[in-house]
Amino acid sequence: MSDAKHRTVARNRKATFTFEILDRFEAGLVLQGSEVKSLRAGKANLQQAYVRLEHGEAWLIGANIAQYPQAGPHNNHEPERPRKLLLKERELTRLDRSVREKGLTLVPMELYFSGAWAKLSFGLGRGKKLHDKRQTVKDRDAKREMDRARRGR
């Protein structure tokens, strides 16, 4: 989905392997100027990130957005600071209920620009067990073999 209106900056590729994603959400981010510049340069990592709900607000924790060298030491940001997510109150209530009652986790999937706005796509996920991960690998390998056989003809 990399076109002029949707430009991916970072993707958490392990998310779908580690978690079974039940629902997806999109949220805006509250960022500083140097963070936006760094994101536009593609300097972000979501591998250790997660979303936490606290006091009726959603926060992106552990995402690493590299410092922007041209910003200087006094105008730069902390690379792994918590970043507030912009969601509607109705969405926050629904997410809070799901996380509390069902024991689900909020997993960041993709960080991208939609037009001029930085957005985070995250999923409501349940952790996979070891046998589920093995099945995922088997399915992926089987699909790869079928694609190879189809191309070979």
N, C-alpha and C positions, 0 to 999 in steps of 0.2 A: 504494500500500500504506500509506495513511495512516489507521490506525485507532488505537484506544486502546492496543493492545499494541505498535505499531510506528509511531513518530513520527519522520519524517525531519527532520534538522537541516540537512544540506548534501549536495549531490549534485554529482558531477563529470560534467557533461553532455558535455564534450569527449572523455571516455574512450572511449566506443564509436565515436566518429568517428575518433580517432587510432589506436586499437588494435583488433585483432581479439581479443576476449576468448574464451579457450579453456576456462577453468574459473573458478568463483567460490568464494570462501572468506569466512568470517565470523570476526571476532576481537574480543575485548574489549579495552579500552584501560586503561592505568594513567594516571589523571588526578588532578590536584590539585582541591581543593574549588572554587576560583574558576573553574577550567576547566569543571567540571560546571555551575555556575550560568550561565556564559556560554553553554554549549551549550544549556541549557534555554531561554535567551532567543533562540536561533537565530543566534548570532554566530560562524559558522565558515565557512571557505572551503577547498575541496580542489583548486582549480584548478592550483596548482603542486606539489602533494604527490605523493610516491611512497613505496613501501615498500622498505626495504633489510634484507637479512639479514646480521647481523654476530655472530660468536662464538656461534652457536647460538640467537640471539634475533632477533625481527622488530621493526623500528622504523618508525614513521610519521614521515617527514621532510618538512618544508616545509608542513605543514598549518597554517593560520592560525586560531587560536581567540582572538578578541579578549579583551582584558583586561576584567575585571568591575569596573565603576566603584565599586560599593559595597564592594569588598574592601579598598580602601585601598592605599597604595603599598607597604607592607611585606608584605602577605599575598597579593599578586597574583602571577601567573605570567608567564613569558616567552611572548609570543604564538606564536612559531614554534619553540619548543623541540622536540627529538625526543621522541616518545612511544612507550613500549614497548607492543607488541601481545601479547595473551595467546593463545597457540596451544599445542596439544599437541605434544609432541616428535616424534611420528610425522608430523604435518602439516608441521612445520618441516623435517624431513629430506626429505620429498617435494618441498616447495617449493624447497629448496636444490638438490636434484638437477635439477629442471626448469630452474631459472634458470641453473645452470652448464652443463649439457649442451646444452640447446636454445636458449640465448640469448634466453630470454623475460624479460619485465618484470612486476613486480608493481604494478598500477595501482589506487589507491583509487577506489572507485565511489560509495559512499554512507556517510554518517555518520548514525546514528540511535539512538534509544532503544528498546530492547526491554524493556518493563516499566520497571524502575528502572535498568537497566544500559545504559551507552553502548557501542555496537558499531560496528565498521567493516566494511563489505562491500568486498572488493577482489578483483580479477581477475588471473588469470595471462594476460598478453596478449602478442601479437606486433605490433610496429609495422606499420601499413599503409603501403604505397607510395602515391605520388601518384595512380596510376591506380585503386587500390582506393578511395581517398577520393572520386574523381570518380564511381565506380560507386555508392558509397553515396549521394551526392547525387542521382544519377539515379533510383535505386530509391526514395528518399524522395519525390522530386517525382512519380514515377509513382503511388505509393501515394496521395499527396494528391489527384491528379487523379481517380483511381478513386473515392476516398471522396466527392469533390465530385459526380461524375457519379451515384453511387449515391444521394446525398441529394437531388439535383435531381429524381429521378423521383418 
